[in-house]
Amino acid sequence: MFNRQEIMKCAWRIFRNWYRYGVERGRFPICFGAALKAAWAETKRSLTLKLKPTVQKLARIEAIKDQIENLKWKSFRYDIVTMERNLRAELSELEAAL
């Protein structure tokens, strides 16, 4: 699930930046473990940001399916054919986006 090679590259990049900053500021003892921890946190944060829209899309798909199922209980004054057509179009767009 996680690309460990990219995480290590990110950790080394963070460590080099911190090391340069620490040497310039006089704070030399900076450990690589902290940089690795920061790289993992950055990776997990970016993953949750990528997955969040997918979760929202799946929730919307379920809501649309429920709406389509409940259309048969509407009274005759509603144009359920048009409603169903619009809902199915939105459903197909969302499923194609996944």
MMTF fields as JSON, N, C-alpha, C and O atoms, coordinates in Angstrom:
{
  "mmtfVersion": "1.0.0",
  "mmtfProducer": "UNKNOWN",
  "numBonds": 391,
  "numAtoms": 392,
  "numGroups": 98,
  "numChains": 1,
  "numModels": 1,
  "chainsPerModel": [1],
  "groupsPerChain": [98],
  "chainIdList": ["A"],
  "bondAtomList": [4, 2, 8, 6, 12, 10, 16, 14, 20, 18, 24, 22, 28, 26, 32, 30, 36, 34, 40, 38, 44, 42, 48, 46, 52, 50, 56, 54, 60, 58, 64, 62, 68, 66, 72, 70, 76, 74, 80, 78, 84, 82, 88, 86, 92, 90, 96, 94, 100, 98, 104, 102, 108, 106, 112, 110, 116, 114, 120, 118, 124, 122, 128, 126, 132, 130, 136, 134, 140, 138, 144, 142, 148, 146, 152, 150, 156, 154, 160, 158, 164, 162, 168, 166, 172, 170, 176, 174, 180, 178, 184, 182, 188, 186, 192, 190, 196, 194, 200, 198, 204, 202, 208, 206, 212, 210, 216, 214, 220, 218, 224, 222, 228, 226, 232, 230, 236, 234, 240, 238, 244, 242, 248, 246, 252, 250, 256, 254, 260, 258, 264, 262, 268, 266, 272, 270, 276, 274, 280, 278, 284, 282, 288, 286, 292, 290, 296, 294, 300, 298, 304, 302, 308, 306, 312, 310, 316, 314, 320, 318, 324, 322, 328, 326, 332, 330, 336, 334, 340, 338, 344, 342, 348, 346, 352, 350, 356, 354, 360, 358, 364, 362, 368, 366, 372, 370, 376, 374, 380, 378, 384, 382, 388, 386],
  "bondOrderList": [1, 1, 1, 1, 1, 1, 1, 1, 1, 1, 1, 1, 1, 1, 1, 1, 1, 1, 1, 1, 1, 1, 1, 1, 1, 1, 1, 1, 1, 1, 1, 1, 1, 1, 1, 1, 1, 1, 1, 1, 1, 1, 1, 1, 1, 1, 1, 1, 1, 1, 1, 1, 1, 1, 1, 1, 1, 1, 1, 1, 1, 1, 1, 1, 1, 1, 1, 1, 1, 1, 1, 1, 1, 1, 1, 1, 1, 1, 1, 1, 1, 1, 1, 1, 1, 1, 1, 1, 1, 1, 1, 1, 1, 1, 1, 1, 1],
  "groupList": [{"groupName": "MET", "atomNameList": ["N", "CA", "C", "O"], "elementList": ["N", "C", "C", "O"], "formalChargeList": [0, 0, 0, 0], "bondAtomList": [1, 0, 2, 1, 3, 2], "bondOrderList": [1, 1, 2], "singleLetterCode": "M", "chemCompType": "L-PEPTIDE LINKING"}, {"groupName": "PHE", "atomNameList": ["N", "CA", "C", "O"], "elementList": ["N", "C", "C", "O"], "formalChargeList": [0, 0, 0, 0], "bondAtomList": [1, 0, 2, 1, 3, 2], "bondOrderList": [1, 1, 2], "singleLetterCode": "F", "chemCompType": "L-PEPTIDE LINKING"}, {"groupName": "ASN", "atomNameList": ["N", "CA", "C", "O"], "elementList": ["N", "C", "C", "O"], "formalChargeList": [0, 0, 0, 0], "bondAtomList": [1, 0, 2, 1, 3, 2], "bondOrderList": [1, 1, 2], "singleLetterCode": "N", "chemCompType": "L-PEPTIDE LINKING"}, {"groupName": "ARG", "atomNameList": ["N", "CA", "C", "O"], "elementList": ["N", "C", "C", "O"], "formalChargeList": [0, 0, 0, 0], "bondAtomList": [1, 0, 2, 1, 3, 2], "bondOrderList": [1, 1, 2], "singleLetterCode": "R", "chemCompType": "L-PEPTIDE LINKING"}, {"groupName": "GLN", "atomNameList": ["N", "CA", "C", "O"], "elementList": ["N", "C", "C", "O"], "formalChargeList": [0, 0, 0, 0], "bondAtomList": [1, 0, 2, 1, 3, 2], "bondOrderList": [1, 1, 2], "singleLetterCode": "Q", "chemCompType": "L-PEPTIDE LINKING"}, {"groupName": "GLU", "atomNameList": ["N", "CA", "C", "O"], "elementList": ["N", "C", "C", "O"], "formalChargeList": [0, 0, 0, 0], "bondAtomList": [1, 0, 2, 1, 3, 2], "bondOrderList": [1, 1, 2], "singleLetterCode": "E", "chemCompType": "L-PEPTIDE LINKING"}, {"groupName": "ILE", "atomNameList": ["N", "CA", "C", "O"], "elementList": ["N", "C", "C", "O"], "formalChargeList": [0, 0, 0, 0], "bondAtomList": [1, 0, 2, 1, 3, 2], "bondOrderList": [1, 1, 2], "singleLetterCode": "I", "chemCompType": "L-PEPTIDE LINKING"}, {"groupName": "LYS", "atomNameList": ["N", "CA", "C", "O"], "elementList": ["N", "C", "C", "O"], "formalChargeList": [0, 0, 0, 0], "bondAtomList": [1, 0, 2, 1, 3, 2], "bondOrderList": [1, 1, 2], "singleLetterCode": "K", "chemCompType": "L-PEPTIDE LINKING"}, {"groupName": "CYS", "atomNameList": ["N", "CA", "C", "O"], "elementList": ["N", "C", "C", "O"], "formalChargeList": [0, 0, 0, 0], "bondAtomList": [1, 0, 2, 1, 3, 2], "bondOrderList": [1, 1, 2], "singleLetterCode": "C", "chemCompType": "L-PEPTIDE LINKING"}, {"groupName": "ALA", "atomNameList": ["N", "CA", "C", "O"], "elementList": ["N", "C", "C", "O"], "formalChargeList": [0, 0, 0, 0], "bondAtomList": [1, 0, 2, 1, 3, 2], "bondOrderList": [1, 1, 2], "singleLetterCode": "A", "chemCompType": "L-PEPTIDE LINKING"}, {"groupName": "TRP", "atomNameList": ["N", "CA", "C", "O"], "elementList": ["N", "C", "C", "O"], "formalChargeList": [0, 0, 0, 0], "bondAtomList": [1, 0, 2, 1, 3, 2], "bondOrderList": [1, 1, 2], "singleLetterCode": "W", "chemCompType": "L-PEPTIDE LINKING"}, {"groupName": "TYR", "atomNameList": ["N", "CA", "C", "O"], "elementList": ["N", "C", "C", "O"], "formalChargeList": [0, 0, 0, 0], "bondAtomList": [1, 0, 2, 1, 3, 2], "bondOrderList": [1, 1, 2], "singleLetterCode": "Y", "chemCompType": "L-PEPTIDE LINKING"}, {"groupName": "GLY", "atomNameList": ["N", "CA", "C", "O"], "elementList": ["N", "C", "C", "O"], "formalChargeList": [0, 0, 0, 0], "bondAtomList": [1, 0, 2, 1, 3, 2], "bondOrderList": [1, 1, 2], "singleLetterCode": "G", "chemCompType": "PEPTIDE LINKING"}, {"groupName": "VAL", "atomNameList": ["N", "CA", "C", "O"], "elementList": ["N", "C", "C", "O"], "formalChargeList": [0, 0, 0, 0], "bondAtomList": [1, 0, 2, 1, 3, 2], "bondOrderList": [1, 1, 2], "singleLetterCode": "V", "chemCompType": "L-PEPTIDE LINKING"}, {"groupName": "PRO", "atomNameList": ["N", "CA", "C", "O"], "elementList": ["N", "C", "C", "O"], "formalChargeList": [0, 0, 0, 0], "bondAtomList": [1, 0, 2, 1, 3, 2], "bondOrderList": [1, 1, 2], "singleLetterCode": "P", "chemCompType": "L-PEPTIDE LINKING"}, {"groupName": "LEU", "atomNameList": ["N", "CA", "C", "O"], "elementList": ["N", "C", "C", "O"], "formalChargeList": [0, 0, 0, 0], "bondAtomList": [1, 0, 2, 1, 3, 2], "bondOrderList": [1, 1, 2], "singleLetterCode": "L", "chemCompType": "L-PEPTIDE LINKING"}, {"groupName": "THR", "atomNameList": ["N", "CA", "C", "O"], "elementList": ["N", "C", "C", "O"], "formalChargeList": [0, 0, 0, 0], "bondAtomList": [1, 0, 2, 1, 3, 2], "bondOrderList": [1, 1, 2], "singleLetterCode": "T", "chemCompType": "L-PEPTIDE LINKING"}, {"groupName": "SER", "atomNameList": ["N", "CA", "C", "O"], "elementList": ["N", "C", "C", "O"], "formalChargeList": [0, 0, 0, 0], "bondAtomList": [1, 0, 2, 1, 3, 2], "bondOrderList": [1, 1, 2], "singleLetterCode": "S", "chemCompType": "L-PEPTIDE LINKING"}, {"groupName": "ASP", "atomNameList": ["N", "CA", "C", "O"], "elementList": ["N", "C", "C", "O"], "formalChargeList": [0, 0, 0, 0], "bondAtomList": [1, 0, 2, 1, 3, 2], "bondOrderList": [1, 1, 2], "singleLetterCode": "D", "chemCompType": "L-PEPTIDE LINKING"}],
  "groupTypeList": [0, 1, 2, 3, 4, 5, 6, 0, 7, 8, 9, 10, 3, 6, 1, 3, 2, 10, 11, 3, 11, 12, 13, 5, 3, 12, 3, 1, 14, 6, 8, 1, 12, 9, 9, 15, 7, 9, 9, 10, 9, 5, 16, 7, 3, 17, 15, 16, 15, 7, 15, 7, 14, 16, 13, 4, 7, 15, 9, 3, 6, 5, 9, 6, 7, 18, 4, 6, 5, 2, 15, 7, 10, 7, 17, 1, 3, 11, 18, 6, 13, 16, 0, 5, 3, 2, 15, 3, 9, 5, 15, 17, 5, 15, 5, 9, 9, 15],
  "groupIdList": [1, 2, 3, 4, 5, 6, 7, 8, 9, 10, 11, 12, 13, 14, 15, 16, 17, 18, 19, 20, 21, 22, 23, 24, 25, 26, 27, 28, 29, 30, 31, 32, 33, 34, 35, 36, 37, 38, 39, 40, 41, 42, 43, 44, 45, 46, 47, 48, 49, 50, 51, 52, 53, 54, 55, 56, 57, 58, 59, 60, 61, 62, 63, 64, 65, 66, 67, 68, 69, 70, 71, 72, 73, 74, 75, 76, 77, 78, 79, 80, 81, 82, 83, 84, 85, 86, 87, 88, 89, 90, 91, 92, 93, 94, 95, 96, 97, 98],
  "secStructList": [7, 7, 7, 2, 2, 2, 2, 2, 2, 2, 2, 2, 2, 2, 2, 2, 2, 2, 2, 2, 2, 2, 2, 2, 2, 6, 7, 7, 7, 7, 7, 2, 2, 2, 2, 2, 2, 2, 2, 2, 2, 2, 2, 2, 2, 2, 2, 2, 2, 2, 2, 2, 2, 2, 2, 2, 2, 2, 2, 2, 2, 2, 2, 2, 2, 2, 2, 2, 2, 2, 4, 4, 4, 1, 7, 6, 6, 1, 7, 2, 2, 2, 2, 2, 2, 2, 2, 2, 2, 2, 2, 2, 2, 2, 2, 2, 2, 7],
  "xCoordList": [0.816, 0.0, 0.866, 0.581, 1.902, 2.802, 4.061, 4.571, 4.556, 5.807, 6.937, 7.208, 7.583, 8.59, 9.816, 10.474, 10.12, 11.268, 11.027, 11.928, 9.818, 9.492, 9.472, 9.852, 9.031, 9.012, 10.44, 10.713, 11.354, 12.751, 13.377, 14.134, 13.062, 13.582, 13.073, 13.818, 11.803, 11.214, 11.875, 12.14, 12.14, 12.781, 14.19, 14.591, 14.941, 16.288, 16.238, 17.085, 15.256, 15.103, 14.8, 15.382, 13.882, 13.54, 14.759, 15.037, 15.488, 16.663, 17.718, 18.302, 17.974, 18.967, 18.558, 19.389, 17.265, 16.803, 16.952, 17.411, 16.568, 16.697, 18.168, 18.523, 19.02, 20.443, 21.053, 21.795, 20.727, 21.231, 20.737, 21.498, 19.484, 18.905, 19.545, 19.819, 19.782, 20.39, 21.828, 22.252, 22.596, 23.986, 24.048, 24.88, 23.166, 23.159, 22.774, 23.306, 21.864, 21.353, 22.14, 21.892, 23.077, 23.862, 23.26, 23.772, 22.173, 21.545, 21.933, 21.224, 23.018, 23.547, 22.917, 22.653, 22.654, 22.18, 20.725, 19.812, 20.518, 19.195, 19.212, 20.116, 18.219, 18.243, 17.411, 16.458, 17.806, 17.111, 15.743, 14.831, 15.592, 14.309, 13.176, 12.052, 13.466, 12.436, 12.045, 10.874, 13.031, 12.736, 11.915, 11.011, 12.227, 11.467, 10.03, 9.088, 9.873, 8.535, 7.742, 6.549, 8.395, 7.73, 7.35, 6.298, 8.202, 7.895, 6.687, 5.83, 6.616, 5.453, 4.187, 3.144, 4.268, 3.093, 2.636, 1.437, 3.588, 3.246, 2.583, 1.618, 3.098, 2.531, 1.114, 0.218, 0.915, -0.421, -1.413, -2.575, -0.966, -1.845, -2.258, -3.422, -1.316, -1.654, -2.577, -3.436, -2.401, -3.262, -4.693, -5.637, -4.864, -6.221, -6.884, -8.098, -6.108, -6.689, -7.122, -8.113, -6.373, -6.754, -7.98, -8.819, -8.094, -9.198, -10.491, -11.572, -10.405, -11.6, -12.621, -13.8, -12.234, -13.237, -13.857, -15.034, -13.091, -13.624, -14.699, -15.732, -14.464, -15.45, -16.72, -17.832, -16.543, -17.704, -18.468, -19.699, -17.737, -18.4, -19.198, -20.327, -18.609, -19.321, -20.57, -21.6, -20.479, -21.655, -22.737, -23.92, -22.341, -23.318, -23.944, -25.141, -23.159, -23.695, -24.762, -25.82, -24.49, -25.481, -26.737, -27.848, -26.566, -27.726, -28.57, -29.799, -27.922, -28.654, -29.415, -30.564, -28.783, -29.468, -30.695, -31.732, -30.574, -31.733, -32.833, -34.015, -32.447, -33.439, -34.159, -35.375, -33.418, -34.036, -35.002, -36.094, -34.598, -35.461, -36.735, -37.799, -36.64, -37.792, -38.683, -39.738, -38.281, -39.11, -40.459, -41.449, -40.506, -41.761, -42.832, -44.006, -42.464, -43.429, -43.934, -44.757, -43.448, -43.908, -45.295, -45.683, -46.026, -47.378, -47.307, -46.236, -48.461, -48.509, -48.273, -48.053, -48.312, -48.099, -46.634, -46.323, -45.726, -44.306, -43.97, -44.487, -43.099, -42.627, -41.415, -40.271, -41.687, -40.599, -39.703, -38.567, -40.197, -39.367, -38.199, -37.058, -38.485, -37.421, -36.473, -35.256, -37.038, -36.201, -35.275, -34.087, -35.832, -35.022, -33.942, -32.811, -34.279, -33.302, -32.146, -30.982, -32.462, -31.414, -30.55, -29.329, -31.192, -30.437, -29.534, -28.393, -30.051, -29.227, -28.052, -26.973, -28.261, -27.158, -26.068, -24.88, -26.48, -25.504, -24.806, -23.606, -25.558, -24.985, -23.935, -22.872, -24.226, -23.255, -21.995, -20.895, -22.144, -20.967, -20.091, -18.866, -20.732, -19.967, -19.274, -18.128, -19.963, -19.347, -18.207, -17.229, -18.328, -17.244, -16.031, -14.894, -16.274, -15.174, -14.37, -13.226, -14.959, -14.22, -13.251, -12.514],
  "yCoordList": [-1.182, 0.0, 1.256, 2.212, 1.252, 2.395, 2.069, 0.951, 3.043, 2.882, 3.281, 4.467, 2.302, 2.566, 3.27, 4.043, 3.0, 3.661, 5.169, 5.961, 5.562, 6.984, 7.622, 8.782, 6.864, 7.389, 7.627, 8.633, 6.703, 6.891, 8.081, 8.843, 8.244, 9.406, 10.701, 11.669, 10.701, 11.87, 12.126, 13.274, 11.059, 11.206, 11.779, 12.642, 11.298, 11.835, 13.292, 14.089, 13.646, 15.045, 15.934, 17.007, 15.466, 16.22, 16.325, 17.39, 15.21, 15.208, 16.182, 16.918, 16.199, 17.126, 18.577, 19.413, 18.867, 20.234, 20.594, 21.687, 19.687, 19.938, 20.066, 20.901, 19.228, 19.245, 20.585, 21.187, 21.052, 22.356, 23.461, 24.349, 23.4, 24.406, 24.338, 25.373, 23.132, 22.965, 23.436, 24.036, 23.169, 23.602, 25.126, 25.746, 25.728, 27.187, 27.835, 28.888, 27.225, 27.811, 27.368, 27.852, 26.457, 25.996, 24.811, 24.406, 24.245, 23.067, 21.84, 21.472, 21.22, 20.138, 18.782, 18.076, 18.36, 16.978, 16.781, 16.915, 16.467, 16.173, 14.712, 14.291, 13.932, 12.503, 12.191, 12.895, 11.122, 10.693, 10.113, 10.168, 9.561, 8.972, 9.981, 9.653, 11.196, 12.24, 12.584, 12.827, 12.604, 12.877, 11.747, 11.994, 10.515, 9.37, 9.411, 9.114, 9.774, 9.904, 10.997, 10.832, 12.103, 13.191, 12.758, 13.149, 11.952, 11.464, 10.536, 10.612, 9.656, 8.771, 9.583, 9.29, 10.588, 11.425, 12.147, 12.253, 12.643, 13.328, 12.369, 12.735, 11.145, 10.145, 9.768, 9.685, 9.542, 9.17, 10.308, 10.073, 11.535, 12.685, 12.829, 13.105, 12.644, 12.752, 11.614, 11.805, 10.426, 9.296, 9.539, 9.235, 10.079, 10.355, 11.434, 11.4, 12.389, 13.42, 12.835, 13.274, 11.841, 11.203, 10.32, 10.245, 9.656, 8.726, 9.415, 8.866, 10.581, 11.251, 11.501, 11.209, 12.022, 12.196, 10.875, 10.842, 9.79, 8.493, 8.048, 7.514, 8.262, 7.895, 8.725, 8.211, 10.005, 10.866, 10.434, 10.463, 10.034, 9.562, 8.292, 8.148, 7.378, 6.141, 6.417, 5.768, 7.371, 7.732, 8.336, 8.05, 9.167, 9.77, 8.7, 8.761, 7.721, 6.631, 5.868, 5.553, 5.573, 4.867, 5.712, 5.183, 7.017, 7.901, 7.944, 7.95, 7.975, 7.997, 6.692, 6.701, 5.572, 4.283, 4.221, 3.683, 4.77, 4.821, 5.709, 5.374, 6.837, 7.736, 7.067, 7.202, 6.347, 5.642, 4.58, 4.408, 3.879, 2.85, 3.453, 2.838, 4.635, 5.277, 6.04, 6.535, 6.144, 6.868, 6.188, 6.861, 4.89, 4.178, 4.494, 4.196, 5.081, 5.418, 6.861, 7.291, 7.597, 8.979, 8.987, 8.044, 10.065, 10.162, 10.46, 10.732, 10.404, 10.574, 12.012, 12.255, 12.945, 14.329, 14.616, 15.648, 13.719, 13.88, 13.149, 12.067, 13.759, 13.134, 12.264, 12.711, 11.024, 10.172, 9.67, 9.266, 9.692, 9.243, 10.202, 9.773, 11.497, 12.496, 12.45, 12.538, 12.313, 12.223, 11.017, 11.114, 9.881, 8.667, 8.8, 8.359, 9.397, 9.591, 10.467, 10.158, 11.555, 12.442, 11.743, 11.892, 10.988, 10.27, 9.201, 9.027, 8.484, 7.448, 8.06, 7.471, 9.246, 9.921, 10.321, 10.136, 10.869, 11.239, 10.004, 10.032, 8.927, 7.684, 7.129, 6.682, 7.157, 6.633, 7.499, 6.976, 8.821, 9.698, 9.404, 9.349, 9.215, 8.926, 7.571, 7.434, 6.576, 5.252, 5.253, 4.524, 6.069, 6.16, 6.877, 6.595, 7.801, 8.553, 7.714, 8.046, 6.639, 5.782, 4.957, 4.154],
  "zCoordList": [0.0, 0.0, 0.0, -0.721, 0.793, 0.834, 0.051, 0.116, -0.682, -1.399, -0.447, -0.26, 0.144, 1.169, 0.603, 1.3, -0.662, -1.279, -1.367, -1.09, -1.749, -1.823, -0.432, -0.269, 0.555, 1.924, 2.413, 3.068, 2.095, 2.5, 1.782, 2.384, 0.489, -0.241, 0.381, 0.533, 0.734, 1.379, 2.732, 3.092, 3.478, 4.79, 4.651, 5.432, 3.656, 3.457, 3.021, 3.425, 2.202, 1.785, 2.998, 3.162, 3.834, 5.05, 5.964, 6.516, 6.122, 6.996, 6.495, 7.29, 5.181, 4.635, 4.881, 5.236, 4.689, 4.943, 6.414, 6.745, 7.289, 8.726, 9.125, 9.957, 8.522, 8.861, 8.478, 9.254, 7.252, 6.813, 7.735, 8.118, 8.081, 8.964, 10.346, 10.954, 10.843, 12.162, 12.205, 13.192, 11.135, 11.087, 11.023, 11.686, 10.223, 10.115, 11.436, 11.788, 12.163, 13.405, 14.64, 15.744, 14.454, 15.589, 16.32, 17.363, 15.788, 16.403, 15.593, 14.656, 15.928, 15.109, 15.361, 14.388, 16.593, 16.792, 16.366, 17.18, 15.11, 14.563, 14.131, 13.409, 14.565, 14.265, 13.015, 12.682, 12.346, 11.14, 11.472, 10.647, 12.666, 13.07, 13.052, 12.671, 13.458, 13.444, 12.007, 11.717, 11.117, 9.709, 9.098, 8.301, 9.469, 8.972, 9.489, 8.753, 10.735, 11.311, 10.592, 10.338, 10.268, 9.548, 8.13, 7.625, 7.487, 6.14, 6.158, 5.278, 7.163, 7.285, 7.52, 6.934, 8.364, 8.644, 7.382, 7.123, 6.6, 5.35, 4.364, 3.695, 4.274, 3.372, 3.784, 2.943, 5.063, 5.543, 5.36, 5.027, 5.576, 5.396, 3.927, 3.636, 3.009, 1.592, 1.157, 0.297, 1.752, 1.414, 1.874, 1.145, 3.07, 3.551, 2.714, 2.514, 2.223, 1.364, 0.022, -0.562, -0.463, -1.722, -1.549, -2.446, -0.42, -0.2, 0.197, -0.019, 0.76, 1.248, 0.145, 0.351, -1.011, -2.061, -2.508, -2.866, -2.495, -2.883, -1.9, -2.305, -0.634, 0.381, 0.201, 0.324, -0.089, -0.316, -1.563, -1.582, -2.607, -3.826, -3.55, -4.018, -2.793, -2.469, -1.64, -1.825, -0.735, 0.064, -0.822, -0.64, -1.775, -2.693, -3.584, -3.866, -4.031, -4.854, -4.08, -4.624, -2.822, -1.999, -1.81, -1.824, -1.634, -1.466, -2.737, -2.665, -3.894, -5.165, -5.355, -5.799, -5.023, -5.154, -4.249, -4.636, -3.056, -2.155, -2.723, -2.632, -3.307, -3.9, -5.064, -5.204, -5.899, -7.026, -6.511, -7.052, -5.475, -4.893, -4.299, -4.37, -3.722, -3.084, -4.056, -3.66, -5.313, -6.286, -6.506, -6.793, -6.377, -6.64, -5.598, -5.822, -4.484, -3.442, -3.544, -2.736, -4.523, -4.69, -5.33, -6.019, -5.088, -5.649, -7.149, -7.693, -7.798, -9.248, -9.694, -10.88, -8.794, -9.207, -9.512, -10.106, -9.116, -9.41, -10.703, -10.978, -11.484, -12.72, -12.378, -12.458, -11.998, -11.519, -12.648, -12.4, -13.877, -15.002, -15.189, -15.362, -15.153, -15.298, -14.109, -14.269, -12.916, -11.716, -11.786, -11.478, -12.194, -12.274, -13.341, -13.137, -14.465, -15.538, -15.051, -15.308, -14.351, -13.833, -12.781, -12.768, -11.911, -10.883, -11.486, -11.058, -12.484, -13.125, -13.896, -13.95, -14.494, -15.185, -14.191, -14.455, -13.048, -12.021, -11.465, -11.191, -11.3, -10.797, -11.755, -11.322, -13.046, -14.013, -14.058, -14.236, -13.899, -13.868, -12.653, -12.758, -11.499, -10.285, -10.356, -9.928, -10.893, -11.002, -12.01, -11.844, -13.057, -14.034, -13.441, -13.819, -12.514, -11.901, -10.912, -10.602, -10.422, -9.489, -10.279, -9.707]
}
